[in-house]
């Protein structure tokens, strides 16, 4: 299946808009972390004792960025 570059660019634009929305919602609630940090914290809170490697898999993040 071939995916057109227009589709990928549009999808990236939607993701950026969503991240801006997330950050604005965090700001409204005085939550001073990023949505990526929230994802990691949520993962740790719901998976006690989880390894860094597994956090990176569940959050789809580079293992080096999950420290």
Protein Blocks (a to p, Z undefined) as FASTA:
>chain_A
ZZdfklmmmmmmmmmmmmmmmmmmmmmnopabdfklmmmmmmmmmmghiafklmmmmnop
afklmZZ
